[in-house]
Amino acid sequence: MKRTPTSRTKSRKATGKGRKVQRLPPGTPNPVDVHVGSRVRLRRTLLGLSQEKLGETVGLTFQQIQKYERGANRIGASRLYEFSQILDVPVSFFFDDLPDELKTHEGRFARGMADKEQASFEPDPLARRETLELVRAYYKINEPSIRKKLFDLTKSLGVGDLPED
């Protein structure tokens, strides 16, 4: 059956194929992939797993885990499910705390399509390796009174803003 230009146009409109899709510039990681990767890193670090150990568990190199955690490579659905099983979290964990501006189609591409220079992406200081290791070490202290003293000492030393890297 031969299609007429009219039927083709209607088909495109009905399926959405005629719409122009905005894409990020080449080499720019998708902010959602960056967020999901940071959640993988967060959970892996809280469990005390190295990138090498997580990679061995799923049959990947630590370099591939690094790329996933940076958002340089997108994590497919089956791999995300596998990570959720290994890291003992629901798949939704990887999308928790997703910034509101990334929850809309337009918001995901706002940085890549901006007319003006954008501020560099500042990762959450609570997701830094140092912070995660500190929290893990803190909770390894079995004596509550010692933990409380360390907490008070840390609060008294922490004046001002967080240091920059």
C-alpha positions in Angstrom: 0.0 0.0 0.0 1.4 3.3 -1.1 1.4 6.1 1.5 0.4 9.6 0.5 2.2 12.7 1.9 -0.9 13.5 3.9 -1.1 10.1 5.6 2.7 10.2 6.3 2.3 13.6 8.0 -0.6 12.5 10.1 1.4 9.4 11.1 4.3 11.5 12.2 2.2 13.8 14.2 0.4 10.9 15.8 3.6 9.1 16.8 5.6 12.2 17.6 8.3 11.4 15.0 8.1 14.8 13.4 9.2 16.6 16.5 12.8 17.9 16.7 14.6 16.3 19.7 17.0 18.4 21.6 20.3 16.7 22.4 23.2 17.5 24.6 26.5 18.5 23.0 28.8 15.5 22.2 30.8 14.5 25.2 28.4 16.1 27.7 27.1 13.6 30.2 23.3 13.6 30.7 22.6 15.1 34.2 20.3 12.1 35.0 23.1 9.7 34.3 25.4 11.7 36.5 22.9 11.6 39.3 22.3 7.8 39.0 26.0 7.2 38.9 26.5 9.3 42.0 23.9 7.2 43.8 25.7 4.0 42.8 28.9 5.5 44.2 27.1 6.6 47.4 25.7 3.2 48.1 28.9 1.3 47.1 31.0 3.5 49.4 28.5 3.2 52.3 28.8 -0.6 52.0 32.6 -0.4 51.9 32.9 -1.9 48.4 35.7 -0.8 46.1 35.1 -0.2 42.5 37.2 -3.3 41.8 35.0 -5.5 44.0 31.7 -4.2 42.5 33.2 -4.6 39.1 34.2 -8.2 39.8 30.7 -9.0 41.1 29.0 -7.8 37.8 31.8 -8.9 35.5 33.2 -5.4 34.7 36.5 -3.6 35.1 36.8 -0.9 37.7 37.3 1.6 34.9 33.8 0.8 33.6 32.4 1.3 37.2 34.2 4.7 37.2 32.5 5.7 34.0 29.1 4.6 35.3 29.7 6.6 38.5 30.7 9.7 36.7 27.8 9.5 34.3 30.1 9.2 31.3 28.4 5.9 30.4 24.7 5.3 30.8 23.6 2.4 33.0 21.1 0.2 31.1 18.0 -1.1 32.8 19.2 -4.6 33.3 22.5 -3.4 34.8 20.7 -1.0 37.1 18.5 -3.9 38.3 21.7 -5.9 38.9 23.3 -3.1 40.8 20.1 -2.8 42.9 20.3 -6.5 43.8 24.1 -6.3 44.7 23.8 -3.1 46.6 20.6 -4.2 48.4 18.5 -1.2 47.4 15.4 -0.8 45.3 15.9 0.5 41.7 14.1 3.7 42.8 17.0 4.4 45.2 19.1 5.5 42.2 16.6 8.2 41.3 15.9 9.4 44.9 16.7 13.1 45.4 16.7 13.7 41.7 16.6 17.6 41.4 13.2 18.9 40.2 14.7 20.5 37.1 15.9 17.1 35.9 12.4 15.6 36.2 11.2 17.4 33.1 12.3 16.8 29.5 13.2 20.5 29.1 15.1 20.6 32.3 17.5 17.8 31.4 18.7 19.8 28.4 18.7 23.3 29.9 22.4 23.4 30.6 23.4 22.1 27.1 21.2 24.5 25.3 21.9 27.7 27.3 22.9 30.9 25.6 25.2 32.0 28.5 28.1 30.4 30.2 26.9 28.1 33.0 28.4 27.7 36.4 30.2 24.4 36.8 28.4 21.5 38.4 29.1 21.3 42.1 28.6 17.8 43.5 26.8 17.4 46.8 29.5 17.6 49.6 27.5 14.8 51.4 28.2 12.5 48.5 32.0 13.0 48.6 34.2 10.0 49.3 35.7 11.7 52.4 32.3 12.3 53.9 31.1 8.8 53.2 34.2 7.2 54.8 33.9 9.5 57.8 30.3 8.5 58.4 31.1 4.8 58.0 34.1 5.1 60.4 31.9 7.1 62.9 29.2 4.4 63.0 31.9 1.7 63.6 32.5 3.2 67.0 30.6 0.9 69.3 30.7 3.0 72.4 27.9 5.6 72.3 29.6 8.0 74.7 32.8 8.1 72.7 30.7 8.6 69.5 28.9 11.5 71.2 32.3 13.1 72.2 33.6 12.8 68.7 30.4 14.3 67.4 30.7 17.3 69.8 34.4 17.7 68.9 33.7 17.7 65.2 30.9 20.3 65.6 33.2 22.6 67.7 35.9 22.4 65.0 33.5 23.0 62.1 33.3 26.7 61.7 32.2 28.4 58.5 31.5 27.0 55.2 32.7 23.6 53.8 36.2 23.8 52.4 36.6 23.7 48.6 38.6 21.0 46.8 
